Amino acid sequence: MVAVARRHGFGKILVTVSVGMALYENPAGCNAACRSIWPPLLMPTGKTTPKGAKCLGTARLGHHRQVTYNGQRLYTFTGDSGHSVNGNGLAGFVVAKHTTSCTG
């Protein structure tokens, strides 16, 4: 579900396992309109525990479970492709950097 990868200028960050897309967090949250640009990372139906990095968890999002990291909800960015990290610093979102200890 989630992997740790290196990106130039960021060091170790969290990415999706499927295509290596950068993952982001926003402490202020993201409403329904925001989620059209910042899709939440959702757990597959029937799965309850995210895998791939220490400190992962989930939080309810309607009828779904959104993946969290250190208590922060994770999102992708529609403006990214391949291994880009174009969303960092936009609308309060920051790249989800890998940490060695859990805080949330």
C-alpha positions in Angstrom: 0.0 0.0 0.0 2.7 2.5 1.1 6.5 2.4 0.5 9.4 4.5 1.4 11.4 6.1 -1.5 14.0 8.7 -2.0 13.1 11.9 -4.0 15.7 14.5 -4.8 15.5 17.5 -2.5 13.2 15.7 0.0 15.1 12.6 1.1 13.0 9.7 2.2 9.3 10.2 1.6 6.1 8.0 1.5 4.8 6.9 -1.9 2.2 4.6 -3.2 3.3 1.0 -3.9 1.3 0.7 -7.1 3.0 3.6 -9.1 5.3 5.3 -6.7 3.2 8.5 -6.5 4.3 10.9 -3.7 2.0 11.1 -0.7 1.1 14.3 1.1 -0.4 15.4 4.4 -2.3 18.6 5.3 -2.8 19.3 9.1 -5.8 21.6 8.2 -7.6 18.7 6.4 -9.3 18.5 3.1 -13.0 19.0 2.3 -15.0 17.4 -0.5 -14.1 20.1 -3.0 -10.4 19.8 -2.1 -10.5 16.0 -2.6 -11.1 16.4 -6.3 -7.5 17.7 -6.6 -6.1 15.9 -3.6 -7.5 12.3 -3.7 -7.3 10.6 -0.3 -5.3 7.4 0.0 -8.1 4.9 0.8 -7.9 1.3 2.1 -9.1 -1.3 -0.3 -12.5 -2.7 0.6 -12.3 -5.4 3.2 -8.8 -4.4 4.4 -8.3 -2.7 7.7 -4.5 -2.5 8.3 -2.2 -0.5 6.0 1.2 -2.0 5.3 4.5 -0.7 4.1 5.8 1.6 6.8 5.9 2.0 10.5 3.4 4.6 12.0 0.6 3.9 9.4 -3.0 3.8 10.6 -6.5 4.7 9.4 -9.2 7.2 10.0 -12.9 7.2 8.9 -13.8 9.1 5.7 -17.5 8.5 5.1 -18.0 4.8 4.5 -14.2 4.3 3.8 -11.0 4.2 5.8 -8.3 6.7 4.8 -4.7 5.8 5.4 -2.8 8.0 8.0 0.8 8.4 8.9 1.6 9.6 12.4 -2.0 10.5 12.7 -2.1 12.7 9.5 -4.3 11.7 6.6 -2.5 10.9 3.4 -3.4 12.2 -0.1 -2.0 12.1 -3.6 -2.0 15.1 -6.0 -3.6 15.1 -9.4 -0.8 17.4 -10.7 1.8 14.7 -10.1 3.0 12.1 -12.6 5.6 9.4 -12.3 7.9 10.3 -9.5 7.2 14.0 -9.4 6.5 15.9 -6.1 4.7 18.9 -7.6 2.2 19.3 -4.7 4.6 20.2 -2.0 3.7 23.5 -0.4 0.5 23.9 -2.4 -2.7 24.7 -0.4 -1.2 23.7 2.9 -0.1 20.3 1.7 3.4 19.0 2.4 5.2 15.8 1.2 4.9 13.0 3.8 8.5 12.6 4.9 9.5 9.2 6.4 10.4 9.4 10.1 12.1 7.0 12.4 9.7 7.3 15.3 5.9 7.4 15.5 4.2 10.5 17.1 0.5 10.2 16.3 
